[in-house]
Amino acid sequence: MKIICFLAFFASSFFSWSQYIYGSISSGYQLNSKFDQAPSYLVNTFHQVTLPWLWSQENFAFKSSSLAELHFGHMLTPRIGYELTGAYLKPMAVADNPDFGQKIMTGDFYQAAAKLVLAIPIKQFELYTKLGLNIANGRIAYLQTIEDGNFNAFGIAEAVLNYTYKSPLSFGFNGAVGVNVPITKKCSFFTELRMTSQTLTPKSGQISQYTLDGSDLTTNLDPYYAQIAFGDESEWQNWNADDVSQAQKLYKRSYALGGFGCSVGLRVVLWGY
């Protein structure tokens, strides 16, 4: 009974000291960082291993992204608090269109972050800064098509090859400065400039679609031609491998998910004030 009373007293004293709890939603745009991108002379990511006519050396990189975020925050005092954030990050597709086909890289990523919030209340608005750590995960898809019906140089009229790359959790950090403008006593509008450092380094690749002249051959491929193991060595020249039961080894590389951006949102006080 004494323990229950102590916990009740502790909780009541904690919330009497706290100021308010809020939830918010925001969306924004980000220019992806070039500094987090692995340089082309250090890596050779050959995205395709199935047929030599799809062979090439790529250096695709995400250049910009859109994002949507949900925030849950607790201001312990008018000036100090913390915030938990969940975000969906959608990079803009990167495309290259050669004479007889196209190459498109896309991605879908999820981020979670914990941030320290420092605020400066002013009469008509509030200035604030945020600093924290974040984790991310998701997938990259790399699509190639050939439409060679006009000059039939490869002996086929149409081909589709689609890979999905997966990675373990990626860790990074984030920071932001912003201004919060009250609309009512419980609701406010905010805008912020943000910076995120985050890279994703795929560890494996898997063919998700492979068709030739309308025939689906996805399930007929040996692991060597259907899977990629990204690491510190490459065997891209071994088109006729002795052991086709293992994934082909290719050099790893990093893709930048972080960068500089801006966002706008709406914040609602859920408790206190």
C-alpha positions as CSV (number, residue, x, y, z in Angstrom):
1,M,0.0,0.0,0.0
2,K,2.9,2.4,0.9
3,I,4.5,1.6,-2.5
4,I,1.2,2.5,-4.3
5,C,0.9,5.7,-2.4
6,F,4.5,6.6,-3.2
7,L,4.0,5.9,-6.9
8,A,0.8,8.0,-7.0
9,F,2.5,10.9,-5.2
10,F,5.5,10.7,-7.6
11,A,3.3,10.6,-10.7
12,S,1.1,13.5,-9.4
13,S,4.2,15.6,-8.6
14,F,5.7,14.8,-12.0
15,F,2.7,15.9,-14.0
16,S,2.2,19.0,-11.8
17,W,5.7,20.0,-12.8
18,S,5.2,19.2,-16.5
19,Q,3.6,21.9,-18.7
20,Y,1.8,20.1,-21.5
21,I,1.7,17.1,-23.9
22,Y,1.1,17.6,-27.6
23,G,0.6,15.8,-30.8
24,S,1.4,17.1,-34.3
25,I,1.4,16.2,-37.9
26,S,3.7,17.7,-40.6
27,S,4.9,17.2,-44.2
28,G,7.9,18.5,-46.1
29,Y,10.5,18.3,-48.8
30,Q,14.2,17.4,-48.5
31,L,17.2,17.7,-50.7
32,N,19.3,14.6,-50.1
33,S,22.8,14.9,-49.0
34,K,25.6,14.3,-51.6
35,F,28.2,13.9,-48.8
36,D,26.5,10.7,-47.5
37,Q,26.5,9.1,-50.9
38,A,29.3,6.6,-51.6
39,P,31.5,7.9,-54.4
40,S,31.4,6.1,-57.7
41,Y,35.2,5.3,-57.7
42,L,34.9,3.3,-54.5
43,V,32.0,1.1,-55.5
44,N,30.8,-0.7,-58.6
45,T,27.2,-1.7,-58.0
46,F,26.1,-3.9,-60.9
47,H,22.4,-4.0,-60.4
48,Q,21.8,-6.9,-62.7
49,V,23.3,-10.4,-62.9
50,T,20.9,-12.2,-65.1
51,L,22.0,-11.6,-68.7
52,P,25.0,-9.7,-70.2
53,W,22.7,-7.5,-72.3
54,L,21.5,-5.8,-69.1
55,W,25.0,-5.2,-67.8
56,S,26.1,-1.7,-66.9
57,Q,27.8,0.2,-64.1
58,E,25.5,2.5,-62.2
59,N,25.9,5.4,-59.8
60,F,22.3,6.2,-59.1
61,A,21.6,8.4,-56.0
62,F,18.4,9.8,-54.5
63,K,18.4,13.5,-55.0
64,S,15.3,14.6,-53.2
65,S,12.5,13.2,-51.0
66,S,9.1,14.0,-49.7
67,L,8.1,13.1,-46.1
68,A,5.1,12.9,-43.8
69,E,5.6,12.9,-40.0
70,L,3.7,12.2,-36.8
71,H,5.0,13.7,-33.6
72,F,4.3,13.1,-29.9
73,G,5.9,15.6,-27.5
74,H,6.1,16.5,-23.8
75,M,7.3,19.9,-22.6
76,L,8.5,19.4,-19.1
77,T,8.9,23.1,-18.6
78,P,8.1,26.0,-21.0
79,R,11.7,25.7,-22.3
80,I,12.7,22.1,-22.2
81,G,11.0,18.9,-23.5
82,Y,11.3,15.9,-25.7
83,E,9.6,14.5,-28.8
84,L,9.1,11.1,-30.4
85,T,8.6,11.1,-34.2
86,G,7.6,8.6,-36.8
87,A,8.0,9.4,-40.5
88,Y,7.4,8.0,-43.9
89,L,10.1,9.1,-46.4
90,K,9.5,8.8,-50.2
91,P,12.5,9.6,-52.4
92,M,11.8,11.0,-55.8
93,A,12.4,8.3,-58.5
94,V,15.7,8.4,-60.3
95,A,15.4,7.5,-64.0
96,D,17.7,6.9,-67.0
97,N,16.2,6.3,-70.4
98,P,18.7,4.7,-72.9
99,D,17.7,4.2,-76.6
100,F,16.0,0.9,-76.1
101,G,14.6,0.9,-72.6
102,Q,14.6,2.5,-69.2
103,K,16.2,2.3,-65.7
104,I,14.3,3.5,-62.7
105,M,15.3,3.4,-59.0
106,T,12.6,4.0,-56.3
107,G,12.4,3.6,-52.5
108,D,10.1,3.5,-49.5
109,F,11.5,4.2,-46.1
110,Y,10.3,4.6,-42.5
111,Q,12.1,6.6,-39.8
112,A,11.7,6.9,-36.0
113,A,13.4,9.6,-34.0
114,A,13.8,10.8,-30.4
115,K,14.5,14.5,-29.9
116,L,15.4,16.9,-27.2
117,V,13.3,20.1,-27.6
118,L,14.6,23.5,-26.5
119,A,12.1,26.4,-26.8
120,I,12.1,30.2,-26.3
121,P,8.6,31.4,-25.7
122,I,7.9,34.9,-27.0
123,K,4.6,36.9,-26.8
124,Q,3.3,36.2,-30.3
125,F,5.2,33.0,-31.1
126,E,7.7,30.4,-30.0
127,L,11.2,29.7,-31.3
128,Y,12.6,26.2,-30.8
129,T,15.4,23.9,-31.8
130,K,15.5,20.1,-31.8
131,L,18.3,17.6,-31.7
132,G,18.2,13.8,-31.6
133,L,18.9,10.4,-32.9
134,N,17.0,8.4,-35.5
135,I,16.7,5.0,-37.1
136,A,15.5,4.0,-40.5
137,N,14.6,1.0,-42.6
138,G,13.0,0.3,-45.9
139,R,13.6,-1.0,-49.4
140,I,15.0,0.1,-52.7
141,A,13.6,-1.1,-56.0
142,Y,15.6,-1.1,-59.3
143,L,13.6,-1.6,-62.5
144,Q,15.1,-2.1,-66.0
145,T,13.1,-2.6,-69.2
146,I,14.1,-3.3,-72.8
147,E,11.9,-2.5,-75.7
148,D,13.9,-3.6,-78.7
149,G,11.2,-4.3,-81.3
150,N,12.5,-1.8,-83.7
151,F,16.1,-3.1,-84.3
152,N,16.0,-6.5,-82.5
153,A,19.7,-6.3,-81.6
154,F,19.4,-8.7,-78.7
155,G,17.1,-11.2,-80.3
156,I,14.2,-10.2,-78.0
157,A,11.4,-7.7,-78.3
158,E,10.7,-7.0,-74.6
159,A,12.3,-7.7,-71.2
160,V,11.6,-6.6,-67.7
161,L,14.0,-7.0,-64.7
162,N,13.1,-5.7,-61.3
163,Y,15.3,-6.0,-58.1
164,T,14.5,-5.3,-54.5
165,Y,17.3,-4.4,-52.1
166,K,17.0,-4.8,-48.4
167,S,19.1,-3.4,-45.6
168,P,19.4,-3.7,-41.7
169,L,18.4,-0.8,-39.6
170,S,20.3,2.4,-40.2
171,F,21.2,4.8,-37.4
172,G,21.7,8.6,-37.8
173,F,21.0,11.9,-36.1
174,N,18.8,14.9,-36.8
175,G,18.5,18.6,-35.9
176,A,16.0,21.4,-36.6
177,V,15.1,25.0,-35.9
178,G,11.6,26.3,-36.2
179,V,8.9,28.7,-35.2
180,N,5.5,27.8,-33.6
181,V,2.7,30.3,-34.1
182,P,-0.5,29.9,-32.0
183,I,-3.9,29.8,-33.8
184,T,-5.9,29.1,-30.6
185,K,-5.0,28.3,-27.1
186,K,-4.7,24.6,-27.9
187,C,-3.7,24.7,-31.6
188,S,-0.8,26.2,-33.4
189,F,0.9,26.2,-36.8
190,F,4.7,25.5,-37.1
191,T,7.3,25.5,-39.8
192,E,10.9,24.3,-39.4
193,L,14.2,23.9,-41.2
194,R,15.7,20.5,-40.7
195,M,18.9,18.5,-41.2
196,T,19.2,14.7,-41.1
197,S,22.2,12.5,-41.5
198,Q,21.1,9.0,-42.6
199,T,22.5,6.4,-45.0
200,L,21.2,3.0,-46.1
201,T,23.6,0.3,-47.2
202,P,21.8,-2.7,-48.7
203,K,23.1,-6.1,-47.7
204,S,21.1,-8.2,-50.2
205,G,19.1,-8.1,-53.4
206,Q,16.4,-10.3,-54.8
207,I,14.7,-10.4,-58.2
208,S,11.0,-9.6,-57.9
209,Q,10.2,-9.7,-61.6
210,Y,11.9,-11.2,-64.6
211,T,10.1,-11.5,-67.9
212,L,11.3,-12.2,-71.5
213,D,8.9,-11.5,-74.4
214,G,5.9,-11.8,-72.0
215,S,7.0,-15.0,-70.3
216,D,7.5,-14.8,-66.5
217,L,10.8,-16.5,-65.6
218,T,11.1,-15.2,-62.1
219,T,10.8,-18.5,-60.3
220,N,13.0,-20.4,-62.8
221,L,16.3,-18.7,-61.8
222,D,19.1,-20.2,-59.8
223,P,20.1,-18.2,-56.7
224,Y,23.3,-16.9,-58.4
225,Y,21.2,-15.1,-61.0
226,A,18.3,-14.2,-58.7
227,Q,20.1,-12.9,-55.6
228,I,22.8,-10.4,-54.7
229,A,25.0,-10.4,-51.6
230,F,26.5,-6.9,-51.2
231,G,29.9,-6.8,-49.4
232,D,33.6,-6.0,-49.9
233,E,34.2,-8.1,-53.0
234,S,32.7,-8.5,-56.5
235,E,32.4,-11.3,-59.0
236,W,30.4,-9.5,-61.6
237,Q,32.4,-11.0,-64.5
238,N,31.5,-14.6,-63.6
239,W,28.5,-14.9,-65.8
240,N,29.0,-18.7,-66.0
241,A,29.6,-19.4,-62.3
242,D,30.6,-23.0,-61.2
243,D,28.3,-22.8,-58.2
244,V,24.9,-21.2,-59.0
245,S,23.5,-22.2,-55.6
246,Q,24.9,-19.1,-53.9
247,A,24.0,-15.4,-54.4
248,Q,26.3,-13.4,-56.6
249,K,28.7,-11.1,-54.7
250,L,28.8,-7.5,-55.6
251,Y,30.4,-4.4,-54.0
252,K,28.3,-2.6,-51.4
253,R,27.4,1.0,-51.6
254,S,25.5,3.5,-49.5
255,Y,22.4,5.5,-50.5
256,A,21.8,8.9,-48.8
257,L,18.4,9.2,-47.0
258,G,19.4,12.3,-45.1
259,G,19.8,15.9,-46.2
260,F,18.5,19.4,-45.7
261,G,14.8,20.2,-45.9
262,C,11.8,22.2,-44.6
263,S,8.4,21.1,-43.3
264,V,5.1,22.7,-42.1
265,G,2.6,21.3,-39.7
266,L,-0.2,21.6,-37.2
267,R,0.3,21.0,-33.4
268,V,-2.5,20.3,-30.9
269,V,-2.2,20.3,-27.1
270,L,-3.5,17.1,-25.7
271,W,-3.1,17.7,-22.0
272,G,-2.1,20.6,-19.8
273,Y,-1.0,24.1,-20.6
